[in-house]
Amino acid sequence: MSENLPDDPLVKLLDRLIQNNSALVATVEDIALWIDQQGDPHSLARIHEHLATIRDNSEVVQASFAELVARAALKHEEDLED
């Protein structure tokens, strides 16, 4: 998504934070697989609970980010017209 973002520092910052969040989730999922193989169901359950919170919030984050991108693009178009 990064290539087509409006030239807005806030949009770019949030895009990178979302990318970092996705990378951290993937890392935690890999660690969870290892913990599962070690036979620690209590820790695995806690990890899955925390990952569920991230997944539950992801729709709102993505929708809000898309709205911010759209607003920034609209503002950029309006600035070009002035």
N, C-alpha and C positions, 0 to 999 in steps of 0.2 A: 504494500500500500504506500510505502514511503515515497515512491517516485512521483506520484500525482498529487501530492499534498499542496495546499496553498502555502504561500511564503509567509507563514505566520509562526513566530517562535513558540507560542503556546501549543499550537497544533503539532508542530514537530516534536516538542517535548513530550506531549502526551502519547504520540505515536511510539516514541522510543521507550517510554515507560510501559506501554502495553506489550511491546516486543520483549522487554526485560521480564515482565510478569509471565509471559508465555514460556520463556526459557526457564525460569525458576520452577514453574509448574512441571515442565517436562523433567527437570532434574529431580524434583521431589518424587515424581512418579517412578523414575528409575531407582531411586533409593528405596521406595516402598516395595518394589519388586524384590530387591535384595533382602529387605527386612522380612518379607513374606517367606523367602527361601530359608532364612535363619530360624523361622518358627516363632516369631514374636507377635502374636495376634493382637495384643493390647496396643503396642506401638503402631501397628498397621492400621488398626481401627481409628486411632487418633489422627493419623495422617490422612486417612480417607475423609474424616469429618472436616478437617481443615481444607482439603481440596474441594470438597462439596461446597463450602462457603465461597471459594473463589469462582467455581463454576456457576453458582447461583447468581453471583454479582456480574458475571461476564456479559450477560445480555444487556443489562443496564449500562455498563461501561461502553460496550460496542455501540449501542444506540446513541448514547450521549456524545461519543466521539464522532460518529457519523453526522450528527446534528451540528456539532462545532465545526467540522470540516465544511459542511454545506454553508453555514453562516459566514465562515471566513472567505469562501469562494465568492459568495454573493457580495460581500463587502468589497472584495478585490475588483469585481466587475463594476460595482458602483463607483469606485475610485477611478477606474479607467475612463468612465463616462464623463467624469467631472473635469 
